[in-house]
Amino acid sequence: MNDSALRSLLEHLSDGVYFVDMERRIQYWSPGAERLTGYTAEQVVGRLCYDNILMHVDDEGTQLCQTMCPLAHTLRDGANREADVYLRHAQGHRCPVAVRVAPVRDASGEIIGAVE
């Protein structure tokens, strides 16, 4: 499957998908992520995910972007992760989401980012 076909596939998923590089800078934000969060790609691409625009928290209200971020852990160790968290929608309300994080690797197997 070529890059164009992969991008088309991502553009048509109802789930929100975004990709960050090793600095946790958002490189891609899908239309599904726009629908889920209320934030457009123009508002988030190029920003660092730990700028905390989504304010991910767990059931206890712990701010995950500052402490126990599944994405940051995956970038460090390459393990897939899942977590049930809440994000802040652009309109201010909390949304429950099931987060799945996977590393993205280059042809040599080196981690170059992660997808959530």
BASEKOL-290195 format. One record per atom (N, C-alpha, C): residue number from 1; residue in three letters; atom name; x, y, z. Coordinates in steps of 0.2 Angstrom, whole numbers, plus 5000, padded with zeros to 4 digits. Example, Ala and Ser with C-alpha at 12.3 -4.5 7.8 and 13.67 -1.06 7.14 Angstrom:
+-----+---------+-------+------+------+------+
! num ! residuo ! atomo !    u !    v !    w !
+-----+---------+-------+------+------+------+
!   1 !     ALA !     N ! 5066 ! 4972 ! 5039 !
!   1 !     ALA !    CA ! 5062 ! 4978 ! 5039 !
!   1 !     ALA !     C ! 5066 ! 4984 ! 5039 !
!   2 !     SER !     N ! 5064 ! 4989 ! 5035 !
!   2 !     SER !    CA ! 5068 ! 4995 ! 5036 !
!   2 !     SER !     C ! 5064 ! 5000 ! 5039 !
+-----+---------+-------+------+------+------+
***
This chain:
+-----+---------+-------+------+------+------+
! num ! residuo ! atomo !    u !    v !    w !
+-----+---------+-------+------+------+------+
!   1 !     MET !     N ! 5004 ! 4994 ! 5000 !
!   1 !     MET !    CA ! 5000 ! 5000 ! 5000 !
!   1 !     MET !     C ! 5005 ! 5006 ! 5000 !
!   2 !     ASN !     N ! 5003 ! 5011 ! 4996 !
!   2 !     ASN !    CA ! 5007 ! 5017 ! 4995 !
!   2 !     ASN !     C ! 5005 ! 5022 ! 5000 !
!   3 !     ASP !     N ! 5009 ! 5027 ! 5001 !
!   3 !     ASP !    CA ! 5008 ! 5033 ! 5006 !
!   3 !     ASP !     C ! 5001 ! 5036 ! 5005 !
!   4 !     SER !     N ! 4999 ! 5037 ! 4998 !
!   4 !     SER !    CA ! 4993 ! 5040 ! 4997 !
!   4 !     SER !     C ! 4987 ! 5036 ! 4999 !
!   5 !     ALA !     N ! 4987 ! 5029 ! 4998 !
!   5 !     ALA !    CA ! 4982 ! 5025 ! 5000 !
!   5 !     ALA !     C ! 4982 ! 5025 ! 5008 !
!   6 !     LEU !     N ! 4988 ! 5025 ! 5011 !
!   6 !     LEU !    CA ! 4988 ! 5025 ! 5019 !
!   6 !     LEU !     C ! 4984 ! 5031 ! 5021 !
!   7 !     ARG !     N ! 4986 ! 5037 ! 5018 !
!   7 !     ARG !    CA ! 4983 ! 5043 ! 5021 !
!   7 !     ARG !     C ! 4976 ! 5043 ! 5020 !
!   8 !     SER !     N ! 4973 ! 5040 ! 5014 !
!   8 !     SER !    CA ! 4966 ! 5040 ! 5013 !
!   8 !     SER !     C ! 4963 ! 5036 ! 5018 !
!   9 !     LEU !     N ! 4966 ! 5030 ! 5019 !
!   9 !     LEU !    CA ! 4963 ! 5026 ! 5024 !
!   9 !     LEU !     C ! 4962 ! 5029 ! 5031 !
!  10 !     LEU !     N ! 4968 ! 5033 ! 5033 !
!  10 !     LEU !    CA ! 4967 ! 5037 ! 5040 !
!  10 !     LEU !     C ! 4962 ! 5042 ! 5039 !
!  11 !     GLU !     N ! 4961 ! 5045 ! 5034 !
!  11 !     GLU !    CA ! 4957 ! 5051 ! 5033 !
!  11 !     GLU !     C ! 4949 ! 5049 ! 5034 !
!  12 !     HIS !     N ! 4948 ! 5042 ! 5032 !
!  12 !     HIS !    CA ! 4941 ! 5040 ! 5032 !
!  12 !     HIS !     C ! 4940 ! 5036 ! 5039 !
!  13 !     LEU !     N ! 4944 ! 5035 ! 5043 !
!  13 !     LEU !    CA ! 4943 ! 5031 ! 5050 !
!  13 !     LEU !     C ! 4938 ! 5036 ! 5054 !
!  14 !     SER !     N ! 4934 ! 5033 ! 5057 !
!  14 !     SER !    CA ! 4930 ! 5037 ! 5062 !
!  14 !     SER !     C ! 4933 ! 5038 ! 5069 !
!  15 !     ASP !     N ! 4938 ! 5034 ! 5070 !
!  15 !     ASP !    CA ! 4942 ! 5035 ! 5076 !
!  15 !     ASP !     C ! 4947 ! 5041 ! 5075 !
!  16 !     GLY !     N ! 4949 ! 5044 ! 5081 !
!  16 !     GLY !    CA ! 4954 ! 5049 ! 5080 !
!  16 !     GLY !     C ! 4961 ! 5046 ! 5080 !
!  17 !     VAL !     N ! 4965 ! 5048 ! 5076 !
!  17 !     VAL !    CA ! 4972 ! 5046 ! 5075 !
!  17 !     VAL !     C ! 4977 ! 5052 ! 5075 !
!  18 !     TYR !     N ! 4982 ! 5052 ! 5079 !
!  18 !     TYR !    CA ! 4987 ! 5057 ! 5078 !
!  18 !     TYR !     C ! 4994 ! 5054 ! 5079 !
!  19 !     PHE !     N ! 4999 ! 5057 ! 5076 !
!  19 !     PHE !    CA ! 5006 ! 5054 ! 5076 !
!  19 !     PHE !     C ! 5010 ! 5060 ! 5079 !
!  20 !     VAL !     N ! 5015 ! 5058 ! 5083 !
!  20 !     VAL !    CA ! 5020 ! 5062 ! 5086 !
!  20 !     VAL !     C ! 5027 ! 5060 ! 5084 !
!  21 !     ASP !     N ! 5031 ! 5064 ! 5083 !
!  21 !     ASP !    CA ! 5038 ! 5062 ! 5082 !
!  21 !     ASP !     C ! 5042 ! 5061 ! 5089 !
!  22 !     MET !     N ! 5048 ! 5060 ! 5089 !
!  22 !     MET !    CA ! 5052 ! 5059 ! 5096 !
!  22 !     MET !     C ! 5052 ! 5064 ! 5101 !
!  23 !     GLU !     N ! 5050 ! 5070 ! 5098 !
!  23 !     GLU !    CA ! 5050 ! 5076 ! 5103 !
!  23 !     GLU !     C ! 5043 ! 5077 ! 5106 !
!  24 !     ARG !     N ! 5038 ! 5072 ! 5103 !
!  24 !     ARG !    CA ! 5031 ! 5073 ! 5105 !
!  24 !     ARG !     C ! 5028 ! 5079 ! 5101 !
!  25 !     ARG !     N ! 5030 ! 5081 ! 5096 !
!  25 !     ARG !    CA ! 5027 ! 5086 ! 5092 !
!  25 !     ARG !     C ! 5022 ! 5083 ! 5087 !
!  26 !     ILE !     N ! 5016 ! 5085 ! 5087 !
!  26 !     ILE !    CA ! 5011 ! 5082 ! 5083 !
!  26 !     ILE !     C ! 5012 ! 5084 ! 5076 !
!  27 !     GLN !     N ! 5013 ! 5078 ! 5072 !
!  27 !     GLN !    CA ! 5014 ! 5079 ! 5065 !
!  27 !     GLN !     C ! 5008 ! 5077 ! 5060 !
!  28 !     TYR !     N ! 5003 ! 5074 ! 5063 !
!  28 !     TYR !    CA ! 4997 ! 5072 ! 5059 !
!  28 !     TYR !     C ! 4992 ! 5072 ! 5064 !
!  29 !     TRP !     N ! 4986 ! 5074 ! 5062 !
!  29 !     TRP !    CA ! 4980 ! 5074 ! 5066 !
!  29 !     TRP !     C ! 4974 ! 5073 ! 5061 !
!  30 !     SER !     N ! 4971 ! 5067 ! 5062 !
!  30 !     SER !    CA ! 4966 ! 5065 ! 5057 !
!  30 !     SER !     C ! 4959 ! 5068 ! 5058 !
!  31 !     PRO !     N ! 4955 ! 5068 ! 5053 !
!  31 !     PRO !    CA ! 4948 ! 5071 ! 5053 !
!  31 !     PRO !     C ! 4944 ! 5068 ! 5059 !
!  32 !     GLY !     N ! 4945 ! 5061 ! 5060 !
!  32 !     GLY !    CA ! 4942 ! 5058 ! 5066 !
!  32 !     GLY !     C ! 4944 ! 5061 ! 5073 !
!  33 !     ALA !     N ! 4951 ! 5063 ! 5073 !
!  33 !     ALA !    CA ! 4953 ! 5067 ! 5079 !
!  33 !     ALA !     C ! 4950 ! 5074 ! 5080 !
!  34 !     GLU !     N ! 4949 ! 5077 ! 5074 !
!  34 !     GLU !    CA ! 4945 ! 5083 ! 5074 !
!  34 !     GLU !     C ! 4938 ! 5082 ! 5076 !
!  35 !     ARG !     N ! 4934 ! 5077 ! 5074 !
!  35 !     ARG !    CA ! 4928 ! 5076 ! 5076 !
!  35 !     ARG !     C ! 4927 ! 5075 ! 5084 !
!  36 !     LEU !     N ! 4932 ! 5070 ! 5086 !
!  36 !     LEU !    CA ! 4932 ! 5068 ! 5093 !
!  36 !     LEU !     C ! 4934 ! 5074 ! 5098 !
!  37 !     THR !     N ! 4938 ! 5078 ! 5096 !
!  37 !     THR !    CA ! 4941 ! 5083 ! 5101 !
!  37 !     THR !     C ! 4938 ! 5090 ! 5100 !
!  38 !     GLY !     N ! 4936 ! 5092 ! 5093 !
!  38 !     GLY !    CA ! 4934 ! 5098 ! 5092 !
!  38 !     GLY !     C ! 4940 ! 5103 ! 5090 !
!  39 !     TYR !     N ! 4946 ! 5100 ! 5090 !
!  39 !     TYR !    CA ! 4952 ! 5104 ! 5088 !
!  39 !     TYR !     C ! 4953 ! 5102 ! 5081 !
!  40 !     THR !     N ! 4955 ! 5107 ! 5076 !
!  40 !     THR !    CA ! 4957 ! 5106 ! 5069 !
!  40 !     THR !     C ! 4964 ! 5104 ! 5069 !
!  41 !     ALA !     N ! 4966 ! 5101 ! 5063 !
!  41 !     ALA !    CA ! 4973 ! 5100 ! 5062 !
!  41 !     ALA !     C ! 4977 ! 5106 ! 5062 !
!  42 !     GLU !     N ! 4974 ! 5111 ! 5060 !
!  42 !     GLU !    CA ! 4978 ! 5118 ! 5060 !
!  42 !     GLU !     C ! 4979 ! 5120 ! 5067 !
!  43 !     GLN !     N ! 4975 ! 5119 ! 5071 !
!  43 !     GLN !    CA ! 4976 ! 5121 ! 5078 !
!  43 !     GLN !     C ! 4981 ! 5117 ! 5082 !
!  44 !     VAL !     N ! 4982 ! 5110 ! 5080 !
!  44 !     VAL !    CA ! 4987 ! 5106 ! 5084 !
!  44 !     VAL !     C ! 4993 ! 5104 ! 5081 !
!  45 !     VAL !     N ! 4993 ! 5103 ! 5074 !
!  45 !     VAL !    CA ! 4999 ! 5101 ! 5071 !
!  45 !     VAL !     C ! 5005 ! 5106 ! 5072 !
!  46 !     GLY !     N ! 5010 ! 5103 ! 5074 !
!  46 !     GLY !    CA ! 5016 ! 5107 ! 5075 !
!  46 !     GLY !     C ! 5017 ! 5109 ! 5082 !
!  47 !     ARG !     N ! 5012 ! 5108 ! 5086 !
!  47 !     ARG !    CA ! 5012 ! 5109 ! 5094 !
!  47 !     ARG !     C ! 5015 ! 5102 ! 5097 !
!  48 !     LEU !     N ! 5017 ! 5103 ! 5103 !
!  48 !     LEU !    CA ! 5019 ! 5098 ! 5107 !
!  48 !     LEU !     C ! 5013 ! 5095 ! 5111 !
!  49 !     CYS !     N ! 5013 ! 5088 ! 5111 !
!  49 !     CYS !    CA ! 5007 ! 5085 ! 5114 !
!  49 !     CYS !     C ! 5007 ! 5087 ! 5122 !
!  50 !     TYR !     N ! 5013 ! 5088 ! 5124 !
!  50 !     TYR !    CA ! 5013 ! 5090 ! 5132 !
!  50 !     TYR !     C ! 5012 ! 5097 ! 5133 !
!  51 !     ASP !     N ! 5010 ! 5101 ! 5128 !
!  51 !     ASP !    CA ! 5007 ! 5108 ! 5129 !
!  51 !     ASP !     C ! 5001 ! 5107 ! 5132 !
!  52 !     ASN !     N ! 4998 ! 5101 ! 5132 !
!  52 !     ASN !    CA ! 4992 ! 5099 ! 5136 !
!  52 !     ASN !     C ! 4986 ! 5102 ! 5133 !
!  53 !     ILE !     N ! 4985 ! 5103 ! 5127 !
!  53 !     ILE !    CA ! 4979 ! 5105 ! 5124 !
!  53 !     ILE !     C ! 4973 ! 5101 ! 5125 !
!  54 !     LEU !     N ! 4974 ! 5094 ! 5126 !
!  54 !     LEU !    CA ! 4969 ! 5089 ! 5127 !
!  54 !     LEU !     C ! 4968 ! 5088 ! 5134 !
!  55 !     MET !     N ! 4973 ! 5090 ! 5138 !
!  55 !     MET !    CA ! 4972 ! 5089 ! 5146 !
!  55 !     MET !     C ! 4970 ! 5082 ! 5147 !
!  56 !     HIS !     N ! 4974 ! 5077 ! 5145 !
!  56 !     HIS !    CA ! 4972 ! 5070 ! 5147 !
!  56 !     HIS !     C ! 4972 ! 5069 ! 5154 !
!  57 !     VAL !     N ! 4967 ! 5066 ! 5157 !
!  57 !     VAL !    CA ! 4967 ! 5064 ! 5164 !
!  57 !     VAL !     C ! 4965 ! 5057 ! 5165 !
!  58 !     ASP !     N ! 4966 ! 5054 ! 5170 !
!  58 !     ASP !    CA ! 4964 ! 5047 ! 5172 !
!  58 !     ASP !     C ! 4958 ! 5048 ! 5177 !
!  59 !     ASP !     N ! 4955 ! 5042 ! 5179 !
!  59 !     ASP !    CA ! 4949 ! 5043 ! 5183 !
!  59 !     ASP !     C ! 4950 ! 5047 ! 5190 !
!  60 !     GLU !     N ! 4956 ! 5047 ! 5192 !
!  60 !     GLU !    CA ! 4958 ! 5051 ! 5198 !
!  60 !     GLU !     C ! 4959 ! 5058 ! 5197 !
!  61 !     GLY !     N ! 4959 ! 5060 ! 5190 !
!  61 !     GLY !    CA ! 4961 ! 5067 ! 5189 !
!  61 !     GLY !     C ! 4968 ! 5069 ! 5188 !
!  62 !     THR !     N ! 4972 ! 5064 ! 5188 !
!  62 !     THR !    CA ! 4980 ! 5065 ! 5187 !
!  62 !     THR !     C ! 4981 ! 5067 ! 5180 !
!  63 !     GLN !     N ! 4984 ! 5072 ! 5179 !
!  63 !     GLN !    CA ! 4986 ! 5075 ! 5172 !
!  63 !     GLN !     C ! 4991 ! 5070 ! 5169 !
!  64 !     LEU !     N ! 4990 ! 5067 ! 5164 !
!  64 !     LEU !    CA ! 4994 ! 5062 ! 5161 !
!  64 !     LEU !     C ! 5000 ! 5065 ! 5157 !
!  65 !     CYS !     N ! 4998 ! 5070 ! 5154 !
!  65 !     CYS !    CA ! 5004 ! 5073 ! 5150 !
!  65 !     CYS !     C ! 5010 ! 5076 ! 5154 !
!  66 !     GLN !     N ! 5009 ! 5077 ! 5160 !
!  66 !     GLN !    CA ! 5014 ! 5079 ! 5164 !
!  66 !     GLN !     C ! 5017 ! 5074 ! 5169 !
!  67 !     THR !     N ! 5014 ! 5068 ! 5169 !
!  67 !     THR !    CA ! 5016 ! 5063 ! 5174 !
!  67 !     THR !     C ! 5017 ! 5056 ! 5171 !
!  68 !     MET !     N ! 5012 ! 5053 ! 5169 !
!  68 !     MET !    CA ! 5012 ! 5046 ! 5167 !
!  68 !     MET !     C ! 5009 ! 5045 ! 5160 !
!  69 !     CYS !     N ! 5012 ! 5049 ! 5155 !
!  69 !     CYS !    CA ! 5009 ! 5049 ! 5148 !
!  69 !     CYS !     C ! 5011 ! 5042 ! 5145 !
!  70 !     PRO !     N ! 5006 ! 5038 ! 5143 !
!  70 !     PRO !    CA ! 5007 ! 5032 ! 5139 !
!  70 !     PRO !     C ! 5011 ! 5033 ! 5133 !
!  71 !     LEU !     N ! 5010 ! 5039 ! 5129 !
!  71 !     LEU !    CA ! 5014 ! 5040 ! 5123 !
!  71 !     LEU !     C ! 5021 ! 5041 ! 5125 !
!  72 !     ALA !     N ! 5023 ! 5045 ! 5130 !
!  72 !     ALA !    CA ! 5030 ! 5046 ! 5131 !
!  72 !     ALA !     C ! 5033 ! 5039 ! 5133 !
!  73 !     HIS !     N ! 5030 ! 5035 ! 5137 !
!  73 !     HIS !    CA ! 5032 ! 5029 ! 5139 !
!  73 !     HIS !     C ! 5034 ! 5024 ! 5133 !
!  74 !     THR !     N ! 5029 ! 5024 ! 5128 !
!  74 !     THR !    CA ! 5030 ! 5020 ! 5122 !
!  74 !     THR !     C ! 5036 ! 5023 ! 5118 !
!  75 !     LEU !     N ! 5037 ! 5029 ! 5118 !
!  75 !     LEU !    CA ! 5043 ! 5032 ! 5114 !
!  75 !     LEU !     C ! 5049 ! 5030 ! 5117 !
!  76 !     ARG !     N ! 5049 ! 5029 ! 5124 !
!  76 !     ARG !    CA ! 5055 ! 5027 ! 5127 !
!  76 !     ARG !     C ! 5056 ! 5019 ! 5126 !
!  77 !     ASP !     N ! 5051 ! 5015 ! 5127 !
!  77 !     ASP !    CA ! 5053 ! 5008 ! 5127 !
!  77 !     ASP !     C ! 5050 ! 5004 ! 5121 !
!  78 !     GLY !     N ! 5046 ! 5007 ! 5117 !
!  78 !     GLY !    CA ! 5043 ! 5004 ! 5111 !
!  78 !     GLY !     C ! 5037 ! 4999 ! 5112 !
!  79 !     ALA !     N ! 5035 ! 4999 ! 5118 !
!  79 !     ALA !    CA ! 5029 ! 4994 ! 5120 !
!  79 !     ALA !     C ! 5022 ! 4998 ! 5118 !
!  80 !     ASN !     N ! 5018 ! 4993 ! 5116 !
!  80 !     ASN !    CA ! 5011 ! 4996 ! 5114 !
!  80 !     ASN !     C ! 5008 ! 4997 ! 5121 !
!  81 !     ARG !     N ! 5003 ! 5002 ! 5121 !
!  81 !     ARG !    CA ! 4999 ! 5003 ! 5128 !
!  81 !     ARG !     C ! 4992 ! 5005 ! 5126 !
!  82 !     GLU !     N ! 4988 ! 5003 ! 5131 !
!  82 !     GLU !    CA ! 4981 ! 5005 ! 5131 !
!  82 !     GLU !     C ! 4979 ! 5008 ! 5138 !
!  83 !     ALA !     N ! 4975 ! 5013 ! 5137 !
!  83 !     ALA !    CA ! 4972 ! 5017 ! 5144 !
!  83 !     ALA !     C ! 4966 ! 5020 ! 5142 !
!  84 !     ASP !     N ! 4961 ! 5020 ! 5147 !
!  84 !     ASP !    CA ! 4955 ! 5023 ! 5147 !
!  84 !     ASP !     C ! 4956 ! 5030 ! 5151 !
!  85 !     VAL !     N ! 4955 ! 5035 ! 5147 !
!  85 !     VAL !    CA ! 4957 ! 5042 ! 5150 !
!  85 !     VAL !     C ! 4951 ! 5047 ! 5148 !
!  86 !     TYR !     N ! 4952 ! 5053 ! 5150 !
!  86 !     TYR !    CA ! 4947 ! 5058 ! 5148 !
!  86 !     TYR !     C ! 4951 ! 5064 ! 5144 !
!  87 !     LEU !     N ! 4948 ! 5067 ! 5139 !
!  87 !     LEU !    CA ! 4951 ! 5073 ! 5136 !
!  87 !     LEU !     C ! 4947 ! 5078 ! 5137 !
!  88 !     ARG !     N ! 4950 ! 5084 ! 5136 !
!  88 !     ARG !    CA ! 4945 ! 5090 ! 5136 !
!  88 !     ARG !     C ! 4944 ! 5092 ! 5129 !
!  89 !     HIS !     N ! 4937 ! 5092 ! 5127 !
!  89 !     HIS !    CA ! 4935 ! 5094 ! 5121 !
!  89 !     HIS !     C ! 4936 ! 5102 ! 5120 !
!  90 !     ALA !     N ! 4937 ! 5104 ! 5114 !
!  90 !     ALA !    CA ! 4938 ! 5111 ! 5112 !
!  90 !     ALA !     C ! 4932 ! 5116 ! 5115 !
!  91 !     GLN !     N ! 4926 ! 5113 ! 5116 !
!  91 !     GLN !    CA ! 4921 ! 5117 ! 5119 !
!  91 !     GLN !     C ! 4921 ! 5116 ! 5127 !
!  92 !     GLY !     N ! 4926 ! 5113 ! 5130 !
!  92 !     GLY !    CA ! 4927 ! 5113 ! 5137 !
!  92 !     GLY !     C ! 4924 ! 5107 ! 5141 !
!  93 !     HIS !     N ! 4920 ! 5103 ! 5138 !
!  93 !     HIS !    CA ! 4918 ! 5097 ! 5142 !
!  93 !     HIS !     C ! 4923 ! 5091 ! 5141 !
!  94 !     ARG !     N ! 4922 ! 5086 ! 5146 !
!  94 !     ARG !    CA ! 4927 ! 5081 ! 5146 !
!  94 !     ARG !     C ! 4924 ! 5075 ! 5142 !
!  95 !     CYS !     N ! 4928 ! 5071 ! 5138 !
!  95 !     CYS !    CA ! 4926 ! 5066 ! 5134 !
!  95 !     CYS !     C ! 4930 ! 5060 ! 5136 !
!  96 !     PRO !     N ! 4926 ! 5054 ! 5138 !
!  96 !     PRO !    CA ! 4930 ! 5048 ! 5139 !
!  96 !     PRO !     C ! 4933 ! 5045 ! 5132 !
!  97 !     VAL !     N ! 4939 ! 5043 ! 5132 !
!  97 !     VAL !    CA ! 4942 ! 5039 ! 5127 !
!  97 !     VAL !     C ! 4946 ! 5033 ! 5129 !
!  98 !     ALA !     N ! 4946 ! 5028 ! 5124 !
!  98 !     ALA !    CA ! 4950 ! 5023 ! 5125 !
!  98 !     ALA !     C ! 4957 ! 5024 ! 5121 !
!  99 !     VAL !     N ! 4962 ! 5025 ! 5124 !
!  99 !     VAL !    CA ! 4968 ! 5027 ! 5120 !
!  99 !     VAL !     C ! 4972 ! 5020 ! 5119 !
! 100 !     ARG !     N ! 4975 ! 5020 ! 5113 !
! 100 !     ARG !    CA ! 4979 ! 5015 ! 5111 !
! 100 !     ARG !     C ! 4985 ! 5018 ! 5108 !
! 101 !     VAL !     N ! 4991 ! 5016 ! 5110 !
! 101 !     VAL !    CA ! 4997 ! 5019 ! 5108 !
! 101 !     VAL !     C ! 5002 ! 5014 ! 5105 !
! 102 !     ALA !     N ! 5005 ! 5015 ! 5099 !
! 102 !     ALA !    CA ! 5010 ! 5011 ! 5096 !
! 102 !     ALA !     C ! 5016 ! 5014 ! 5094 !
! 103 !     PRO !     N ! 5022 ! 5012 ! 5094 !
! 103 !     PRO !    CA ! 5027 ! 5015 ! 5091 !
! 103 !     PRO !     C ! 5027 ! 5015 ! 5084 !
! 104 !     VAL !     N ! 5030 ! 5020 ! 5081 !
! 104 !     VAL !    CA ! 5031 ! 5020 ! 5074 !
! 104 !     VAL !     C ! 5039 ! 5019 ! 5072 !
! 105 !     ARG !     N ! 5041 ! 5014 ! 5068 !
! 105 !     ARG !    CA ! 5048 ! 5013 ! 5067 !
! 105 !     ARG !     C ! 5050 ! 5014 ! 5060 !
! 106 !     ASP !     N ! 5056 ! 5016 ! 5059 !
! 106 !     ASP !    CA ! 5059 ! 5017 ! 5052 !
! 106 !     ASP !     C ! 5061 ! 5010 ! 5049 !
! 107 !     ALA !     N ! 5064 ! 5010 ! 5043 !
! 107 !     ALA !    CA ! 5065 ! 5003 ! 5040 !
! 107 !     ALA !     C ! 5070 ! 4999 ! 5044 !
! 108 !     SER !     N ! 5075 ! 5003 ! 5048 !
! 108 !     SER !    CA ! 5080 ! 4999 ! 5052 !
! 108 !     SER !     C ! 5077 ! 4997 ! 5059 !
! 109 !     GLY !     N ! 5071 ! 4999 ! 5060 !
! 109 !     GLY !    CA ! 5068 ! 4997 ! 5067 !
! 109 !     GLY !     C ! 5069 ! 5002 ! 5072 !
! 110 !     GLU !     N ! 5072 ! 5007 ! 5071 !
! 110 !     GLU !    CA ! 5072 ! 5013 ! 5076 !
! 110 !     GLU !     C ! 5066 ! 5016 ! 5077 !
! 111 !     ILE !     N ! 5064 ! 5018 ! 5083 !
! 111 !     ILE !    CA ! 5058 ! 5021 ! 5084 !
! 111 !     ILE !     C ! 5059 ! 5029 ! 5082 !
! 112 !     ILE !     N ! 5054 ! 5031 ! 5078 !
! 112 !     ILE !    CA ! 5054 ! 5038 ! 5075 !
! 112 !     ILE !     C ! 5048 ! 5042 ! 5078 !
! 113 !     GLY !     N ! 5044 ! 5039 ! 5081 !
! 113 !     GLY !    CA ! 5038 ! 5042 ! 5084 !
! 113 !     GLY !     C ! 5033 ! 5037 ! 5087 !
! 114 !     ALA !     N ! 5027 ! 5040 ! 5088 !
! 114 !     ALA !    CA ! 5021 ! 5035 ! 5090 !
! 114 !     ALA !     C ! 5015 ! 5038 ! 5087 !
! 115 !     VAL !     N ! 5010 ! 5033 ! 5087 !
! 115 !     VAL !    CA ! 5003 ! 5034 ! 5085 !
! 115 !     VAL !     C ! 4998 ! 5033 ! 5090 !
! 116 !     GLU !     N ! 4993 ! 5037 ! 5091 !
! 116 !     GLU !    CA ! 4988 ! 5036 ! 5096 !
! 116 !     GLU !     C ! 4982 ! 5037 ! 5093 !
+-----+---------+-------+------+------+------+
***
